[in-house]
Amino acid sequence: MARLKVILFGNLKQLGADKREIELPEPACVSDVARAAGIPDAAAVLIVVNSKTALADAEVRDGDEVAFFPRVAGGAA
């Protein structure tokens, strides 16, 4: 089992505690973490694993920290 620290930013905090630990069977990837945390597939455009940007298929291991950042609106039309 992989014990992972999950951090949610912005409006993703509405999904529950902004910091939590989850356990997943290994091997696991970022999309498994998102699913376990209740994050809709397209909700996070920036995923960071251990302070490095990552894609949804990136492998995660026991002790990793996975952060999800939501879409941000703004800019000129």
C-alpha positions in Angstrom: 0.0 0.0 0.0 1.1 3.5 -0.7 0.3 6.2 1.9 0.1 9.6 0.1 -0.4 13.1 1.3 -3.0 15.0 -0.8 -3.3 18.7 -0.8 -6.2 20.6 -2.5 -6.0 24.2 -3.5 -8.6 26.9 -4.4 -12.1 25.7 -5.0 -11.1 22.1 -4.8 -11.1 22.5 -1.1 -14.9 22.3 -1.3 -14.4 18.5 -2.0 -13.3 18.0 1.7 -10.3 18.6 3.8 -7.6 20.5 2.0 -4.9 18.3 3.4 -5.4 14.6 3.9 -3.7 11.2 3.7 -5.0 8.4 1.6 -3.9 4.8 1.0 -3.9 3.2 -2.4 -2.7 -0.2 -3.5 0.5 -0.1 -5.5 1.2 0.5 -8.3 -0.8 3.7 -8.4 -0.8 6.8 -10.5 -2.0 10.4 -10.1 -5.4 9.7 -11.7 -5.9 7.0 -9.0 -5.2 9.6 -6.4 -7.6 12.1 -8.0 -10.3 9.5 -8.1 -9.8 8.5 -4.5 -9.9 12.2 -3.4 -13.1 12.8 -5.3 -11.6 15.2 -7.8 -13.4 15.2 -11.2 -11.1 14.2 -14.1 -10.9 17.7 -15.6 -11.0 19.7 -12.4 -7.2 20.1 -11.9 -5.1 21.6 -14.7 -1.9 21.6 -12.6 -0.8 18.5 -10.7 2.3 18.6 -8.6 4.0 15.5 -7.1 6.8 16.1 -4.7 7.2 19.8 -5.9 7.4 18.8 -9.6 4.7 19.1 -12.2 3.2 15.8 -13.2 0.7 14.3 -15.6 -2.3 12.1 -14.7 -0.5 8.9 -15.6 2.6 9.7 -13.5 3.3 6.9 -11.0 3.1 7.7 -7.2 4.8 5.9 -4.4 4.5 5.5 -0.7 5.3 8.8 1.0 4.7 11.1 -2.0 2.9 14.4 -1.8 0.3 15.1 -4.5 -1.1 18.6 -4.9 -4.0 19.6 -7.1 -4.6 23.1 -8.4 -7.9 24.1 -10.0 -8.5 26.0 -13.2 -8.1 29.7 -12.8 -10.2 32.2 -14.8 -9.0 35.6 -15.8 -7.2 37.5 -18.5 -8.4 39.7 -21.3 -11.1 38.6 -23.7 
